[in-house]
């Protein structure tokens, strides 16, 4: 499992680097977040090119357009177990019709925005990002509701197995997403600044990257925790829970230390720095995980003790 996860994360890192080079060098994006609307931009340009090419191309473009936009509804009709949350698929489909049409005819986007945007061409990417974010929010909302329903209830058959599988999938998904985004965004920034990238910029990047890398490591440790709970081995559960708690505390301590050292460096070298920003970037998540894993540790310890007492009594 560990080697499998390492391969997944290496793959995500490579994809992140590839996307950064593609968006910065090929598409010439000025902002890393512009990748959010890239799929719609590509589809819109292809369909517009086909539509303007010939009458046959126009017909094919319409068919492709309808086919892309109607897939959520087709997925709904092909599903055997439909739930109330699946109604969102119709809304997603309707919005796909709208957003892709807007990307085919990008000039229309200004009509639904305040007048201030019509005179500022630099705001155009922000408008596109807004459209894309709305679509992704609908898709994520459906996914979250679907996940809640799929977990089911405790009395259902296979509920425990689904619970562990769902937790494994969620941890892998979050770790993969963090890896992809950290490589994509940071490589994009390096390519964008190129020769202007100073030592100060490198240090700031290190301060930003370290907590995320440590969080990915913590997520991998949590995967071991889920696996231990699934095995129902009390000794293994206690060992992994203790390790998870120690890892979370170490991450919290390292994050604080790195931020403090960087702030001291900025204070000492402030006369030679272009930008000085004294802050403490901390995530409360490792601390919560540390407390939670210690609670689990005590629970597993008590459970093991009760089991041993019962075995002696028998």
C-alpha positions, 0 to 999 in steps of 0.5 A: 500500500505504501509503495502504491501511494508513493507511485500515485504521489509521484504521478501527481507531482509529474502531472503538476509539473507538466500542467505548470509548463503547459499553462505558463509556456503554451497557454501563457496564463498570467495566473495559476488559477486560470487552469480552472477554466482551461477545459471549458476554454479548449472545448469552447474554442474547438466548437467555435472553430468547427461551427465557423468552418462549414455547415457540416462542421456546425452540425457536428459541433452542435451534436458534440455540444449537446452530447457533452452537456447532457452526460449528467442526465444520461448518467442519472437515467442509467443509474439503478439506485437513484437518490434525491441528491441525484437531482443536482445532476439536472442542474449540472447539465443545465449549467453545462449548456450555459457555461460552454455556450458562454465559452463558445461566445466569450463576449457574452460573459460581460453582459452578466457582470457589473459595468466596471468589468466591461472596461477592464480587460484584465478582469476577463480571466477572473470572470472565466474563473468565476464561471468554472468555480460555480460549475465545480461547486455544483459537482463537488456538492453532488459528490459530497451528498452522494458520499454521505448517502453511500455510507448508508446506515450501521445496520446495512450489510457491508456498512463497516467495509464501505466506511473504511473504503470511503475513508481510504479513498478520501485520504488518498484523494486529499493527499493526491490533490495537495501534491498536484496543486503544490507542484503545479502552483509553485512550478508555475510561479518559478517559471513566471518569475524566472530570473527574477526569482530571488533568495527571499522568494525561495525562502518564502516558497519553502515556508509555504511548501513545508506545512503542506508536505508535512500534511501529506505525510500525516495523511499517509500516516492516517491511512495506516491508522485506517488500515489498523482499525480495519484489522481489529488488532488492538496492539497494532491500533495502539501503536499506529495511534501513538505514531499518528499523534507523535507525527501530528505534534512534530508537524505542528512544532516544525511549522511553528519553528520554521515560521518563527525563524523566517520572521526573524530572518525578515526582521534582521534582513529587512533593510535588504528585502523588497517585501517584508511580511511578518505572520504566522501561517499555521494550520489547526488540523495537525493539532486536532489530529494529535488530540484525536489520535491520543483519544483513539489511543486511550480508547484502544488501550482500554478496549485491549485491557477489557478484552484481556480481562474477559479472556482471563475470566473465561 
